[in-house]
Amino acid sequence: MKLKSVDSENEIVVGLDVGSQTVRAIIGEVMPDQKINILGIGTHASEGISRGAVTDIEKVVGSIQRAVEAAELSANCQVHSVYCAISGAHIRSFNEKGMVSITNEVTEDDVETAIHTAKNIKLPNECNRLLHALEQSYRIDDQSGIKNPIGITGCRLEAYVHLIACHADSARNIEKCVARVNNLKVDALIYSGLASADAVLTQDEKDIGVCLVDIGAGTMDIAIYTDGILRYCKAIKYAGYYATKDTATTFSTPFQVAEKLKLQYGTVDLNEYRDKNQQVVIKSVSGDEDLSLNLEMVSQVLSSRYAELLELINNEIKTVRARMQQEGKKLQLGAGIVMTGGGSNIRGLLNLAKNVFSCQVRIAKPSLTLGLTESVNKPEFSTAVGLLIRGSQHSEYAGQNSKSSGRQGQNILKNLWQKLKDNF
């Protein structure tokens, strides 16, 4: 379901990023040239969700409602449906292959049937709901690496597809929370890492190889591209909250104080401190006394924790490289590592990441040019902006939550049955 704003006939899309620390809602208008004009923004502290999992439905509903209402007020329109992000350790990805016999030239029906075959695998119980089926490449007989097979003559078509799946219960819990906010409808659930990649990566980076890392509060989302193709993605259950919690525990201060300390005074590059005795006064966890902390000690804790987070990412890259090598392929990240998300907003991260990965690294943010861009062109808004971008190109999700999806499946089965009869 799409909105029409009061004074515009352009399509309106809404992105909802329910993070572990902040809920962000963005309302955007899709212009005729496909650029997105940001009309409204709403944020609210997130409660009742941890590392992508709902822990208290009432609190999550309240957080979403306040963020959506703020966005509606900002845009002067009412929201009826959203594209919603999903993340968590239950996210899995698979590279699958679908095959179909062809009688002459490849048609769109042939492509649909091959993709449907690739999607029609039995998913494991821990991630039993399919979110995305992304085309990678095609093979016709002995010719591989085909990007667009339509019209090419051959006998057999193979479709290589990247599948992203999640746990069905985790998805239903998010959808349930959204539905309880003024009967909002979820147009589609979109993997957070995929949305962030749409917001900050260039096509050139995807072509020469890049690893996107979105550091949130509760999870880190990874997406690896080579040759313009998504090869691998994963959500890691450790992120910025891990560093903040350790800071709070180490110095016996409330979590909110530790977060402020991290963002306002902290750095993960220990070479930044020339005055080794620089101090800051904070509240103790009991509130009865003030504590004087050495900022270099604070940064030592933050640096250690962020180095551990980056090493987790490095290990994932090594795993993917080894797996691709077994398949006779080579993982080359010519564009290096692109980092984004709220957890990337810490001083010194660029230098630390370069030391860990030993390659090119950049901190990325969206670069929209219309509307309230100053508020959203920040790393912490990458997922929400990516939801708008993906929602504006919503053909992948058309019918996902409607009766038309059933008809689409029937048409594919009908085409498949006809091909079987023809071949017989």
C-alpha positions as semicolon CSV with decimal commas, in nm:
position;residue;x (nm);y (nm);z (nm)
1;M;0,000;0,000;0,000
2;K;0,135;0,340;-0,094
3;L;0,059;0,690;0,031
4;K;-0,022;0,999;-0,166
5;S;0,087;1,318;0,005
6;V;-0,157;1,605;0,026
7;D;0,012;1,819;-0,239
8;S;0,185;1,561;-0,459
9;E;0,093;1,283;-0,701
10;N;0,432;1,116;-0,662
11;E;0,465;0,783;-0,484
12;I;0,548;0,800;-0,114
13;V;0,759;0,532;0,056
14;V;0,831;0,490;0,426
15;G;1,137;0,327;0,580
16;L;1,131;0,196;0,937
17;D;1,456;0,092;1,106
18;V;1,384;-0,065;1,445
19;G;1,730;-0,076;1,599
20;S;1,843;-0,192;1,942
21;Q;1,915;0,167;2,048
22;T;1,706;0,392;1,821
23;V;1,395;0,361;1,605
24;R;1,415;0,570;1,286
25;A;1,124;0,639;1,053
26;I;1,174;0,827;0,725
27;I;0,907;0,936;0,477
28;G;1,028;0,995;0,122
29;E;0,871;1,104;-0,205
30;V;0,983;0,923;-0,521
31;M;1,038;1,187;-0,789
32;P;0,986;1,119;-1,164
33;D;1,365;1,084;-1,210
34;Q;1,366;0,821;-0,927
35;K;1,544;1,053;-0,686
36;I;1,403;1,053;-0,334
37;N;1,286;1,372;-0,165
38;I;1,294;1,338;0,215
39;L;0,967;1,476;0,354
40;G;0,972;1,368;0,716
41;I;1,194;1,213;0,982
42;G;1,111;1,066;1,321
43;T;1,339;0,908;1,580
44;H;1,284;0,771;1,927
45;A;1,487;0,575;2,180
46;S;1,433;0,204;2,123
47;E;1,303;-0,015;2,403
48;G;1,206;-0,380;2,411
49;I;1,439;-0,502;2,137
50;S;1,787;-0,647;2,173
51;R;2,020;-0,757;1,893
52;G;1,733;-0,766;1,647
53;A;1,504;-0,975;1,870
54;V;1,183;-0,848;2,031
55;T;1,200;-0,886;2,411
56;D;0,899;-0,671;2,510
57;I;0,624;-0,617;2,254
58;E;0,455;-0,330;2,438
59;K;0,777;-0,130;2,460
60;V;0,866;-0,193;2,096
61;V;0,517;-0,083;1,987
62;G;0,551;0,237;2,192
63;S;0,893;0,318;2,045
64;I;0,775;0,259;1,686
65;Q;0,462;0,464;1,741
66;R;0,650;0,768;1,869
67;A;0,904;0,756;1,583
68;V;0,630;0,718;1,319
69;E;0,418;0,996;1,468
70;A;0,717;1,230;1,467
71;A;0,781;1,149;1,100
72;E;0,414;1,204;1,014
73;L;0,416;1,541;1,188
74;S;0,734;1,637;1,005
75;A;0,594;1,534;0,664
76;N;0,236;1,647;0,729
77;C;0,088;1,318;0,611
78;Q;-0,037;0,991;0,755
79;V;0,158;0,667;0,724
80;H;-0,026;0,346;0,635
81;S;0,257;0,108;0,537
82;V;0,632;0,077;0,578
83;Y;0,936;-0,106;0,447
84;C;1,087;-0,243;0,766
85;A;1,444;-0,353;0,837
86;I;1,528;-0,682;1,003
87;S;1,856;-0,809;1,144
88;G;1,983;-1,050;1,408
89;A;2,199;-1,357;1,442
90;H;1,922;-1,567;1,281
91;I;1,990;-1,411;0,939
92;R;2,147;-1,657;0,693
93;S;2,244;-1,643;0,327
94;F;2,287;-1,916;0,065
95;N;2,409;-1,932;-0,294
96;E;2,173;-2,162;-0,484
97;K;2,125;-2,275;-0,845
98;G;1,803;-2,334;-1,039
99;M;1,786;-2,508;-1,374
100;V;1,531;-2,539;-1,657
101;S;1,536;-2,685;-2,006
102;I;1,471;-2,443;-2,291
103;T;1,349;-2,520;-2,642
104;N;1,498;-2,223;-2,828
105;E;1,554;-1,867;-2,704
106;V;1,543;-1,787;-2,333
107;T;1,222;-1,607;-2,235
108;E;1,120;-1,421;-1,922
109;D;0,913;-1,723;-1,823
110;D;1,226;-1,941;-1,846
111;V;1,413;-1,703;-1,615
112;E;1,124;-1,694;-1,366
113;T;1,104;-2,072;-1,362
114;A;1,479;-2,115;-1,308
115;I;1,478;-1,862;-1,023
116;H;1,172;-2,025;-0,870
117;T;1,353;-2,360;-0,878
118;A;1,652;-2,205;-0,697
119;K;1,422;-2,054;-0,434
120;N;1,236;-2,380;-0,382
121;I;1,485;-2,530;-0,138
122;K;1,412;-2,654;0,211
123;L;1,538;-2,388;0,450
124;P;1,682;-2,492;0,787
125;N;1,461;-2,449;1,093
126;E;1,670;-2,165;1,236
127;C;1,607;-1,948;0,927
128;N;1,291;-2,077;0,769
129;R;1,150;-1,762;0,606
130;L;1,287;-1,635;0,276
131;L;1,344;-1,258;0,264
132;H;1,529;-1,207;-0,065
133;A;1,615;-1,399;-0,380
134;L;1,877;-1,190;-0,560
135;E;1,988;-1,278;-0,912
136;Q;2,364;-1,325;-0,948
137;S;2,433;-1,459;-1,296
138;Y;2,316;-1,717;-1,551
139;R;2,465;-2,005;-1,746
140;I;2,334;-2,132;-2,080
141;D;2,479;-2,469;-2,177
142;D;2,858;-2,414;-2,151
143;Q;2,849;-2,033;-2,147
144;S;2,870;-1,891;-1,792
145;G;2,876;-1,542;-1,641
146;I;2,572;-1,422;-1,836
147;K;2,404;-1,115;-1,684
148;N;2,093;-1,103;-1,904
149;P;1,997;-1,433;-2,068
150;I;1,679;-1,312;-2,242
151;G;1,689;-1,394;-2,617
152;I;2,000;-1,615;-2,602
153;T;1,961;-1,955;-2,771
154;G;2,045;-2,277;-2,592
155;C;1,917;-2,601;-2,443
156;R;1,958;-2,551;-2,068
157;L;1,937;-2,240;-1,848
158;E;2,091;-2,224;-1,501
159;A;2,014;-1,935;-1,266
160;Y;2,254;-1,856;-0,981
161;V;2,067;-1,685;-0,698
162;H;2,166;-1,545;-0,358
163;L;1,902;-1,623;-0,094
164;I;1,869;-1,434;0,235
165;A;1,650;-1,592;0,502
166;C;1,551;-1,526;0,864
167;H;1,369;-1,705;1,143
168;A;0,996;-1,688;1,080
169;D;0,909;-1,617;1,444
170;S;1,151;-1,324;1,461
171;A;0,995;-1,180;1,147
172;R;0,641;-1,229;1,277
173;N;0,725;-1,056;1,605
174;I;0,851;-0,747;1,420
175;E;0,545;-0,746;1,193
176;K;0,317;-0,787;1,494
177;C;0,470;-0,482;1,663
178;V;0,435;-0,270;1,349
179;A;0,073;-0,381;1,294
180;R;-0,023;-0,265;1,642
181;V;0,078;0,092;1,555
182;N;-0,239;0,234;1,400
183;N;-0,283;-0,085;1,192
184;L;0,035;-0,019;0,996
185;K;0,111;-0,268;0,721
186;V;0,459;-0,402;0,645
187;D;0,511;-0,379;0,270
188;A;0,823;-0,595;0,306
189;L;1,088;-0,695;0,554
190;I;1,434;-0,610;0,422
191;Y;1,767;-0,729;0,557
192;S;1,940;-0,429;0,717
193;G;2,278;-0,496;0,555
194;L;2,120;-0,505;0,210
195;A;1,945;-0,173;0,271
196;S;2,263;-0,007;0,399
197;A;2,455;-0,133;0,095
198;D;2,199;0,032;-0,133
199;A;2,243;0,359;0,055
200;V;2,622;0,392;0,062
201;L;2,793;0,163;-0,192
202;T;2,867;0,265;-0,550
203;Q;2,832;0,026;-0,842
204;D;3,206;0,058;-0,907
205;E;3,279;-0,063;-0,553
206;K;3,051;-0,362;-0,600
207;D;3,216;-0,441;-0,934
208;I;3,576;-0,447;-0,807
209;G;3,488;-0,608;-0,475
210;V;3,386;-0,456;-0,144
211;C;3,281;-0,559;0,205
212;L;3,012;-0,344;0,365
213;V;3,007;-0,336;0,745
214;D;2,710;-0,168;0,916
215;I;2,791;-0,130;1,286
216;G;2,471;-0,081;1,481
217;A;2,413;-0,093;1,853
218;G;2,307;-0,458;1,878
219;T;2,433;-0,618;1,556
220;M;2,690;-0,575;1,281
221;D;2,564;-0,647;0,931
222;I;2,806;-0,767;0,664
223;A;2,753;-0,776;0,286
224;I;3,032;-0,885;0,048
225;Y;3,015;-0,804;-0,324
226;T;3,241;-0,910;-0,610
227;D;3,186;-0,860;-0,983
228;G;2,877;-0,657;-0,898
229;I;2,721;-0,960;-0,726
230;L;2,624;-1,011;-0,362
231;R;2,822;-1,319;-0,255
232;Y;2,770;-1,333;0,118
233;C;2,593;-1,161;0,405
234;K;2,565;-1,216;0,777
235;A;2,451;-1,044;1,096
236;I;2,690;-1,066;1,392
237;K;2,536;-1,034;1,738
238;Y;2,812;-0,810;1,877
239;A;2,830;-0,438;1,796
240;G;2,852;-0,090;1,948
241;Y;2,654;-0,186;2,259
242;Y;2,933;-0,430;2,344
243;A;3,188;-0,146;2,375
244;T;2,948;0,079;2,568
245;K;2,853;-0,194;2,814
246;D;3,217;-0,275;2,880
247;T;3,291;0,092;2,944
248;A;2,999;0,115;3,189
249;T;3,108;-0,201;3,370
250;T;3,476;-0,111;3,387
251;F;3,419;0,237;3,529
252;S;3,101;0,169;3,731
253;T;2,892;0,429;3,552
254;P;2,536;0,413;3,409
255;F;2,496;0,291;3,052
256;Q;2,371;0,630;2,930
257;V;2,678;0,802;3,078
258;A;2,908;0,543;2,920
259;E;2,746;0,599;2,578
260;K;2,793;0,975;2,608
261;L;3,149;0,920;2,724
262;K;3,217;0,700;2,422
263;L;3,078;0,946;2,169
264;Q;3,192;1,274;2,323
265;Y;3,536;1,192;2,459
266;G;3,629;0,841;2,343
267;T;3,859;0,736;2,061
268;V;3,983;0,399;1,943
269;D;4,311;0,547;1,820
270;L;4,539;0,564;2,125
271;N;4,786;0,784;1,939
272;E;4,541;1,074;1,964
273;Y;4,618;1,138;2,330
274;R;4,929;1,341;2,382
275;D;4,826;1,450;2,731
276;K;4,832;1,117;2,912
277;N;4,669;1,271;3,222
278;Q;4,362;1,429;3,061
279;Q;4,063;1,376;3,292
280;V;3,683;1,391;3,274
281;V;3,432;1,389;3,562
282;I;3,128;1,158;3,539
283;K;2,853;1,024;3,763
284;S;2,895;0,692;3,938
285;V;2,640;0,414;3,889
286;S;2,499;0,481;4,238
287;G;2,470;0,855;4,171
288;D;2,616;0,933;4,513
289;E;2,952;1,055;4,394
290;D;3,141;1,194;4,097
291;L;3,421;0,996;3,937
292;S;3,731;1,140;3,775
293;L;3,844;0,926;3,483
294;N;4,160;0,927;3,279
295;L;4,047;0,955;2,915
296;E;4,336;0,744;2,792
297;M;4,210;0,457;3,010
298;V;3,862;0,498;2,865
299;S;4,000;0,483;2,514
300;Q;4,206;0,175;2,595
301;V;3,883;-0,008;2,680
302;L;3,707;0,120;2,367
303;S;4,005;0,043;2,143
304;S;4,028;-0,314;2,271
305;R;3,658;-0,379;2,220
306;Y;3,642;-0,226;1,874
307;A;3,952;-0,420;1,771
308;E;3,769;-0,739;1,875
309;L;3,464;-0,638;1,671
310;L;3,677;-0,571;1,364
311;E;3,855;-0,902;1,409
312;L;3,518;-1,081;1,399
313;I;3,458;-0,917;1,062
314;N;3,807;-1,009;0,944
315;N;3,741;-1,373;1,035
316;E;3,419;-1,370;0,831
317;I;3,609;-1,236;0,529
318;K;3,871;-1,509;0,568
319;T;3,595;-1,772;0,584
320;V;3,433;-1,643;0,264
321;R;3,772;-1,626;0,090
322;A;3,848;-1,989;0,180
323;R;3,502;-2,104;0,069
324;M;3,530;-1,927;-0,265
325;Q;3,878;-2,071;-0,315
326;Q;3,734;-2,421;-0,275
327;E;3,487;-2,332;-0,552
328;G;3,771;-2,222;-0,779
329;K;3,694;-1,852;-0,731
330;K;3,899;-1,568;-0,587
331;L;3,776;-1,309;-0,339
332;Q;3,926;-0,972;-0,429
333;L;3,814;-0,666;-0,236
334;G;3,954;-0,397;-0,462
335;A;3,743;-0,131;-0,289
336;G;3,835;-0,262;0,055
337;I;3,603;-0,215;0,353
338;V;3,318;0,038;0,369
339;M;3,191;0,103;0,721
340;T;2,867;0,274;0,820
341;G;2,599;0,270;1,091
342;G;2,577;0,451;1,424
343;G;2,858;0,241;1,570
344;S;3,101;0,385;1,315
345;N;3,058;0,730;1,474
346;I;3,361;0,704;1,698
347;R;3,690;0,884;1,661
348;G;3,990;0,692;1,540
349;L;3,793;0,405;1,383
350;L;3,939;0,465;1,037
351;N;4,299;0,421;1,154
352;L;4,215;0,121;1,370
353;A;4,029;-0,049;1,083
354;K;4,317;0,009;0,841
355;N;4,552;-0,162;1,087
356;V;4,320;-0,460;1,132
357;F;4,223;-0,515;0,768
358;S;4,544;-0,392;0,599
359;C;4,346;-0,251;0,307
360;Q;4,154;0,053;0,198
361;V;3,880;0,161;0,441
362;R;3,625;0,441;0,435
363;I;3,344;0,555;0,665
364;A;3,031;0,604;0,453
365;K;2,703;0,792;0,481
366;P;2,406;0,836;0,245
367;S;2,425;1,118;-0,007
368;L;2,067;1,218;-0,085
369;T;2,023;1,562;-0,241
370;L;1,653;1,649;-0,197
371;G;1,453;1,746;0,110
372;L;1,569;1,709;0,470
373;T;1,908;1,577;0,366
374;E;2,115;1,731;0,647
375;S;1,932;1,514;0,898
376;V;1,964;1,182;0,711
377;N;2,301;1,203;0,539
378;K;2,469;1,044;0,840
379;P;2,606;0,691;0,895
380;E;2,336;0,606;1,149
381;F;2,064;0,664;0,886
382;S;2,213;0,434;0,621
383;T;1,968;0,150;0,681
384;A;1,661;0,376;0,688
385;V;1,766;0,555;0,369
386;G;1,839;0,221;0,203
387;L;1,486;0,107;0,288
388;L;1,350;0,403;0,093
389;I;1,576;0,326;-0,203
390;R;1,481;-0,042;-0,208
391;G;1,115;0,040;-0,149
392;S;1,114;0,281;-0,443
393;Q;1,229;-0,012;-0,660
394;H;0,975;-0,243;-0,503
395;S;0,921;-0,488;-0,790
396;E;1,103;-0,756;-0,587
397;Y;0,841;-0,725;-0,312
398;A;0,530;-0,673;-0,525
399;G;0,268;-0,916;-0,403
400;Q;0,481;-1,034;-0,111
401;N;0,199;-0,950;0,129
402;S;-0,098;-0,979;-0,107
403;K;-0,304;-1,237;-0,291
404;S;-0,111;-1,167;-0,610
405;S;0,184;-1,364;-0,474
406;G;-0,029;-1,676;-0,486
407;R;-0,127;-1,608;-0,847
408;Q;0,239;-1,547;-0,935
409;G;0,333;-1,884;-0,787
410;Q;0,051;-2,053;-0,979
411;N;0,171;-1,896;-1,306
412;I;0,526;-2,019;-1,247
413;L;0,404;-2,372;-1,171
414;K;0,185;-2,359;-1,481
415;N;0,484;-2,258;-1,696
416;L;0,699;-2,529;-1,540
417;W;0,432;-2,795;-1,603
418;Q;0,398;-2,684;-1,965
419;K;0,776;-2,711;-2,018
420;L;0,777;-3,061;-1,867
421;K;0,501;-3,166;-2,106
422;D;0,683;-3,008;-2,404
423;N;1,008;-3,183;-2,315
424;F;0,828;-3,515;-2,268
